[in-house]
Amino acid sequence: MLRGRVIPRPLSLLLHFAYQEAASCLFPAFIFAMLVLSKAVEIPGLPRYDFMLLACVGMQAAMVGWLRVESVDELKVITLFHVLGTTMEVFKIAMGSWAYPDFAYSKLLGVPLYSGFMYASVASYITQAWRRLELRLTNFPPSGLNVALAALIYLNFFTHHYTLDLRYLLILAVFVAYWRTRVYFSVGGVSFWLPLKLGFALVGFFIWLAENIATYLGAWQYPDQATQWTLVHPGKFTSWFLLFIVSFLIVAQLKRVKAARQGERW
């Protein structure tokens, strides 16, 4: 209530949802803030990518040990994404898909180690949103199908350089596999739902928008951005759409396994 006025219920729920989403994006927002800071301020003797690595390590430790907004189990999932992301980065850099042109002491085969935290931040968002919004899935396919689809999507990021790019076939498979799957979430005690595939598309689009901001801030560089920044090709949306699906399915499967071990209802 503000001076005798009650906030309309729909607006109150929208604000609550916006707050929970923003809180879930704590790690990605921190990375963007550090990109802005490191672009504006140069620290003598400390290359920008190395500063980013130190900042990300410090933030990850704070989120688990000081802020306590992530559990040790969630940290294990996030670390898995760090490894998967860094592996992909090493391959993509070797293939010339994008580049990190600045010098850094913490580079591995041309990839600054802080880059893995950008993938980990997506996993951080998923785990945070899952808990804060009390996500539940209905008509979720069997584990075997989820694992196989996630594996095929991830592998296609590598194999399409040597053979056919199967992304559109995989997108079709996603629509078929999750046609009846709904994701339920709670906002202020009120339950809402949307088709899971729509959720994939919405988050993939917002990650594509974030990628434009990140490349503008110099987080990495595509070949056509070497001389001046340009908008990331809209076709990259399909890549983020599929990569987010891999991230979500891994988190969902790990939660399904944990629930089964603890005898809890999935």
Long-range contacts (C-beta under 8 A, 24 or more apart in sequence): 12-188, 13-187, 13-188, 13-190, 16-187, 16-188, 17-133, 17-187, 20-129, 20-132, 20-133, 20-187, 21-129, 23-69, 23-128, 23-132, 24-125, 24-128, 24-129, 24-132, 24-133, 25-125, 25-128, 26-63, 26-69, 26-124, 26-128, 27-59, 27-60, 27-63, 27-117, 27-120, 27-121, 27-124, 27-125, 28-121, 28-122, 28-124, 28-125, 28-210, 30-55, 30-56, 30-59, 31-56, 31-117, 31-118, 31-121, 32-210, 32-213, 32-214, 32-217, 35-214, 35-217, 35-218, 35-219, 36-217, 39-217, 39-218, 47-102, 47-103, 47-104, 47-105, 48-102, 48-104, 48-218, 49-100, 49-102, 49-103, 49-104, 49-106, 49-107, 49-112, 49-114, 50-104, 50-105, 50-106, 50-112, 50-114, 52-112, 52-114, 52-117, 53-104, 53-106, 53-112, 53-113, 53-114, 53-117, 55-114, 56-114, 56-117, 60-117, 60-120, 63-124, 69-128, 70-124, 70-127, 70-128, 73-258, 74-124, 74-127, 77-123, 77-127, 77-250, 77-251, 77-254, 78-120, 78-123, 78-124, 78-127, 79-120, 80-123, 80-250, 81-116, 81-119, 81-120, 81-122, 81-123, 81-247, 81-250, 82-116, 82-117, 82-119, 82-120, 83-116, 84-119, 84-154, 84-246, 85-115, 85-116, 85-118, 85-119, 85-120, 86-111, 86-113, 86-115, 86-116, 86-119, 88-119, 88-157, 88-158, 89-115, 89-116, 91-158, 92-157, 95-161, 96-223, 97-222, 98-220, 98-221, 98-222, 98-223, 99-220, 99-221, 99-223, 100-220, 100-221, 101-221, 101-226, 102-218, 115-219, 115-220, 118-214, 118-219, 119-247, 122-207, 122-243, 122-244, 122-247, 123-247, 123-250, 123-251, 126-247, 126-248, 126-251, 127-251, 130-251, 130-255, 133-185, 133-186, 133-187, 134-185, 134-186, 135-183, 135-184, 135-185, 136-183, 136-184, 136-185, 137-181, 137-182, 137-183, 137-184, 137-196, 137-252, 138-181, 138-182, 138-184, 139-180, 139-181, 139-182, 140-181, 140-196, 140-252, 140-256, 140-266, 141-177, 141-178, 141-181, 143-253, 143-256, 145-177, 146-249, 146-252, 146-253, 147-249, 147-253, 149-173, 149-174, 149-177, 149-245, 149-249, 150-245, 150-246, 150-249, 150-250, 150-253, 153-242, 153-243, 153-245, 153-246, 154-246, 156-242, 157-239, 157-242, 157-243, 167-238, 167-239, 167-242, 168-238, 170-242, 171-238, 171-241, 171-242, 174-200, 174-242, 174-245, 200-241, 200-244, 200-245, 200-248, 201-241, 203-244, 204-237, 204-238, 204-240, 204-241, 204-242, 204-243, 204-244, 205-237, 205-240, 205-241, 207-240, 207-243, 207-244, 208-232, 208-234, 208-236, 208-237, 208-240, 211-236, 211-240
